């Protein structure tokens, strides 16, 4: 049996000029600013390199001889009886963390929707993740296993807080406001993440002048990242409140059992919204392409184009700030042309960027920078509008649960693109055809999204339609 189309809808649809909601929206954007430091400074740059080095130290302490082949550290470490190369530690860590999220995030979403304690839950997950990030500074010598534990806690805090954070969007913004608000939040996220990364890179690169060893400089960056995440989380938490009544009056452990029951019911009834699932399928395909391009750009510039490490670092920073402007531009375009049309246009730009990357001459910094500018212009905006469009397709009162599926799907499919990139690169002996192969994600996603009747999908979820979609 499908859920009724008529669901309790937040009062924001009846209060378009509520000044309190405007303040709530401004505060909401700050969490994008706060949490982006984890993905930029920890996941992308410092976490993987540092934990791999600590794992290598452990292998050396056990009497092994470590060598480097194609940037992979060749010596073995073990965890729970499993033996694997130290250079693969971070890859296995990301995979294991993703498996944990499959268990944690849906329950998190169900409890958030049922209790409506979203402010408390966002604070719990944000401060837990930030604390675990800062405590990575205690990982020294050979205790990489402690680092693994802290990273898993930090990652869980990050994704669980994001699920709760995303679910607030339809509660504080009318259908016509969501694209602009989501784009603004994403833009602030790139700006905050870029500034925090610039600060951490400056600390790392000027470590000698600061009297720090390389290890100490990285550990200072861990503390800085955790403090940044925690400090700026106070801004959205100061304004958050309960926008809908709780769906149940459970307390204590009964909240968990009620959450499991609600989750089971949502999973059974999700098939009543095939158009929502259709959008999710299209999104998971093209977002895999987006995340893959972002993750392999450095590898492509290093191994295929032979660019210097300084060029790659400066490109990472530049993309963050270009993405800030790109996300704001996507919000403006969506207001004029609708989220669906704007996303379709950005996917076409992605195809053009990949073709341009294929033709970049080896060693040509200017061409590489121009491609990076193209990536930045569509990197944040595509995902920002996808977030707001999905919020239109989710049944009211089920926001956190559906966004937990959104996040899990994004993580679960994120391995397909890198795998394709690696397989094509190995088969052809060049990363140029490998980068070209990623066009398929954007083309397939574009076709699926173009076929989706968005207005009908919004009505089927029982939500009011925006003026432009």
Secondary structure by P-SEA (a helix, b strand, c coil): ccccccccccccccccccaaaaaaaaaaacccccccccccccccccaaaaaaaaaaaaaaaabbbbbbccccccbbbbcccbbbbccaaaaaaaaaaaaaaaacaaaaaaaaaaccaaaaaaaaaaaaaaaaaaacccccccaaaaaaaaaaaaaaaaaaaaaaaaaacccccccccaaaaaaaaaaaaaaaaaaaaaaaaaaaaacccccccaaaaaaaaaaaaaaaaaaaaaaaaaccccccccccccccaaaaaaaaaaaaaaaaaccccaaaaaaaaaaaaaaaaaaaaaaaaaaaacccccccaaaaaaaaaaaaaaaaaaaaaaaaaaaaccaaaaaaaaaaaaaaaaaaaaacccccaaaaaaaaaaaaacaaaaaaaaaaaaaaaccccaaaaaaaaaaaaaaaacaaaaaaaaaaaaaaccaaaaaaacaaaaaaaaaaaaacaaaaaaaaacccccccc
